[in-house]
Amino acid sequence: MGEKFPSNDLYIGEIVAAYCDEGSMTDGMPDPKKLRPFVLTMPDNQCWDMGEHLGKAWSIGKGYRAT
């Protein structure tokens, strides 16, 4: 199953469904500001929240809490 990397596995897939709590919706649609998703970019190891830089991964992780 896929090529093995020294310390990471790589998975490629297709999202076929997604679900959202009604409290995270506006006008029947998921509201990103309510969901507050964040991403980790590699190889620079930075965390981003809807386009805003949160900080360096593994340095800020314990102090970051979604509300």
N, CA and C atoms as a LAMMPS dump frame, in Angstrom:
ITEM: TIMESTEP
0
ITEM: NUMBER OF ATOMS
201
ITEM: BOX BOUNDS ff ff ff
-5.0000000000000000e+02 5.0000000000000000e+02
-5.0000000000000000e+02 5.0000000000000000e+02
-5.0000000000000000e+02 5.0000000000000000e+02
ITEM: ATOMS id mol type element x y z
1 1 1 N 0.833 -1.194 0
2 1 2 C 0 0 0
3 1 3 C 0.866 1.242 0
4 2 1 N 1.083 1.842 -1.077
5 2 2 C 1.825 3.083 -1.153
6 2 3 C 3.279 2.938 -0.767
7 3 1 N 4.018 3.949 -1.107
8 3 2 C 5.449 3.972 -0.796
9 3 3 C 5.655 4.395 0.655
10 4 1 N 6.556 3.739 1.356
11 4 2 C 6.859 4.087 2.742
12 4 3 C 7.926 5.173 2.776
13 5 1 N 7.753 6.142 3.627
14 5 2 C 8.72 7.195 3.847
15 5 3 C 9.422 6.933 5.172
16 6 1 N 10.59 7.522 5.405
17 6 2 C 11.352 7.222 6.614
18 6 3 C 10.554 7.373 7.915
19 7 1 N 9.777 8.44 8.062
20 7 2 C 9.051 8.625 9.317
21 7 3 C 7.589 9 9.112
22 8 1 N 7.12 8.941 7.881
23 8 2 C 5.753 9.377 7.592
24 8 3 C 5.085 8.438 6.601
25 9 1 N 3.773 8.346 6.681
26 9 2 C 2.992 7.657 5.662
27 9 3 C 2.234 8.718 4.88
28 10 1 N 2.076 8.5 3.617
29 10 2 C 1.347 9.416 2.759
30 10 3 C 0.055 8.736 2.335
31 11 1 N -1.069 9.377 2.594
32 11 2 C -2.372 8.842 2.211
33 11 3 C -3.006 9.795 1.221
34 12 1 N -3.517 9.267 0.141
35 12 2 C -4.224 10.061 -0.856
36 12 3 C -5.631 9.504 -0.936
37 13 1 N -6.625 10.376 -0.837
38 13 2 C -7.996 9.903 -0.851
39 13 3 C -8.952 10.951 -1.384
40 14 1 N -10.204 10.611 -1.35
41 14 2 C -11.273 11.487 -1.822
42 14 3 C -12.286 11.641 -0.698
43 15 1 N -12.664 12.881 -0.387
44 15 2 C -13.705 13.135 0.604
45 15 3 C -15.04 12.916 -0.089
46 16 1 N -15.846 11.989 0.422
47 16 2 C -17.127 11.69 -0.212
48 16 3 C -18.317 12.217 0.598
49 17 1 N -18.075 12.597 1.853
50 17 2 C -19.143 13.167 2.667
51 17 3 C -18.519 13.946 3.812
52 18 1 N -19.225 14.959 4.284
53 18 2 C -18.791 15.747 5.444
54 18 3 C -20.035 16.121 6.232
55 19 1 N -19.882 16.218 7.528
56 19 2 C -21.015 16.511 8.41
57 19 3 C -20.666 17.689 9.305
58 20 1 N -21.691 18.426 9.719
59 20 2 C -21.483 19.629 10.513
60 20 3 C -22.615 19.767 11.526
61 21 1 N -22.274 20.11 12.75
62 21 2 C -23.26 20.378 13.794
63 21 3 C -24.053 21.632 13.427
64 22 1 N -25.344 21.664 13.724
65 22 2 C -26.177 22.813 13.371
66 22 3 C -25.664 24.106 13.98
67 23 1 N -25.012 24.03 15.136
68 23 2 C -24.469 25.222 15.78
69 23 3 C -23.29 25.816 15.033
70 24 1 N -22.755 25.072 14.07
71 24 2 C -21.622 25.548 13.274
72 24 3 C -22.059 25.977 11.884
73 25 1 N -23.374 26.206 11.728
74 25 2 C -23.91 26.578 10.419
75 25 3 C -24.527 27.968 10.46
76 26 1 N -24.553 28.614 9.295
77 26 2 C -25.248 29.882 9.097
78 26 3 C -26.06 29.746 7.824
79 27 1 N -27.328 30.007 7.905
80 27 2 C -28.236 29.908 6.753
81 27 3 C -28.159 28.534 6.081
82 28 1 N -28.045 27.467 6.887
83 28 2 C -28.042 26.107 6.372
84 28 3 C -26.731 25.636 5.756
85 29 1 N -25.69 26.447 5.85
86 29 2 C -24.387 26.1 5.278
87 29 3 C -23.319 26.137 6.371
88 30 1 N -22.312 25.255 6.277
89 30 2 C -21.213 25.315 7.244
90 30 3 C -20.554 26.697 7.215
91 31 1 N -20.296 27.247 8.387
92 31 2 C -19.709 28.578 8.515
93 31 3 C -18.259 28.433 8.988
94 32 1 N -17.282 28.712 8.116
95 32 2 C -15.874 28.532 8.486
96 32 3 C -15.47 29.308 9.731
97 33 1 N -16.063 30.48 9.945
98 33 2 C -15.707 31.258 11.138
99 33 3 C -16.178 30.561 12.406
100 34 1 N -17.261 29.818 12.342
101 34 2 C -17.737 29.07 13.499
102 34 3 C -16.976 27.76 13.661
103 35 1 N -16.591 27.15 12.543
104 35 2 C -15.849 25.893 12.592
105 35 3 C -14.406 26.104 13.049
106 36 1 N -13.821 27.237 12.695
107 36 2 C -12.441 27.597 13.031
108 36 3 C -11.436 26.512 12.658
109 37 1 N -11.414 26.075 11.404
110 37 2 C -10.433 25.069 11
111 37 3 C -9.027 25.662 10.988
112 38 1 N -8.045 24.804 11.173
113 38 2 C -6.669 25.248 11.012
114 38 3 C -5.886 24.166 10.299
115 39 1 N -4.805 24.576 9.682
116 39 2 C -3.984 23.643 8.919
117 39 3 C -2.533 23.759 9.354
118 40 1 N -1.798 22.679 9.098
119 40 2 C -0.364 22.622 9.331
120 40 3 C 0.304 22.541 7.969
121 41 1 N 1.209 23.47 7.679
122 41 2 C 1.947 23.43 6.419
123 41 3 C 3.314 22.806 6.659
124 42 1 N 3.712 22.017 5.666
125 42 2 C 5.009 21.352 5.758
126 42 3 C 5.818 21.752 4.547
127 43 1 N 7.085 21.849 4.533
128 43 2 C 8.002 21.448 5.6
129 43 3 C 8.327 22.563 6.581
130 44 1 N 7.645 23.728 6.484
131 44 2 C 7.99 24.831 7.388
132 44 3 C 7.361 24.702 8.775
133 45 1 N 6.451 23.723 8.957
134 45 2 C 5.84 23.437 10.265
135 45 3 C 5.137 24.648 10.881
136 46 1 N 4.321 25.313 10.071
137 46 2 C 3.578 26.472 10.55
138 46 3 C 2.093 26.138 10.61
139 47 1 N 1.391 26.724 11.578
140 47 2 C -0.061 26.54 11.717
141 47 3 C -0.768 27.808 11.27
142 48 1 N -1.863 27.62 10.529
143 48 2 C -2.654 28.722 9.975
144 48 3 C -4.12 28.523 10.315
145 49 1 N -4.814 29.621 10.656
146 49 2 C -6.239 29.605 10.962
147 49 3 C -6.931 30.575 10.013
148 50 1 N -7.622 30.053 9.009
149 50 2 C -8.354 30.873 8.031
150 50 3 C -7.492 32.017 7.488
151 51 1 N -6.247 31.701 7.103
152 51 2 C -5.359 32.684 6.508
153 51 3 C -4.501 33.447 7.489
154 52 1 N -4.765 33.327 8.789
155 52 2 C -3.947 34.014 9.782
156 52 3 C -2.908 33.056 10.344
157 53 1 N -1.698 33.545 10.48
158 53 2 C -0.611 32.729 11.01
159 53 3 C -0.793 32.566 12.519
160 54 1 N -0.856 31.317 12.986
161 54 2 C -0.995 31.046 14.412
162 54 3 C 0.357 30.905 15.089
163 55 1 N 1.326 30.345 14.37
164 55 2 C 2.653 30.173 14.938
165 55 3 C 3.294 28.882 14.47
166 56 1 N 4.454 28.591 15.011
167 56 2 C 5.212 27.4 14.651
168 56 3 C 4.61 26.181 15.341
169 57 1 N 4.367 25.151 14.556
170 57 2 C 3.785 23.916 15.086
171 57 3 C 4.698 23.337 16.159
172 58 1 N 4.126 22.641 17.071
173 58 2 C 4.793 21.983 18.189
174 58 3 C 5.359 22.97 19.193
175 59 1 N 5.356 24.266 18.849
176 59 2 C 5.752 25.288 19.813
177 59 3 C 4.508 25.919 20.423
178 60 1 N 3.447 26.035 19.631
179 60 2 C 2.228 26.69 20.098
180 60 3 C 1.121 25.709 20.419
181 61 1 N 1.272 24.478 20.019
182 61 2 C 0.187 23.505 20.107
183 61 3 C -0.506 23.398 21.447
184 62 1 N 0.243 23.352 22.538
185 62 2 C -0.365 23.192 23.846
186 62 3 C -1.095 24.453 24.297
187 63 1 N -0.676 25.611 23.785
188 63 2 C -1.322 26.854 24.188
189 63 3 C -2.513 27.24 23.34
190 64 1 N -2.699 26.582 22.169
191 64 2 C -3.797 26.917 21.269
192 64 3 C -5.019 26.103 21.61
193 65 1 N -6.123 26.77 21.836
194 65 2 C -7.389 26.083 22.089
195 65 3 C -8.471 26.753 21.279
196 66 1 N -9.21 25.974 20.541
197 66 2 C -10.357 26.515 19.797
198 66 3 C -11.466 26.809 20.778
199 67 1 N -12.194 27.889 20.541
200 67 2 C -13.302 28.252 21.437
201 67 3 C -14.614 27.85 20.835
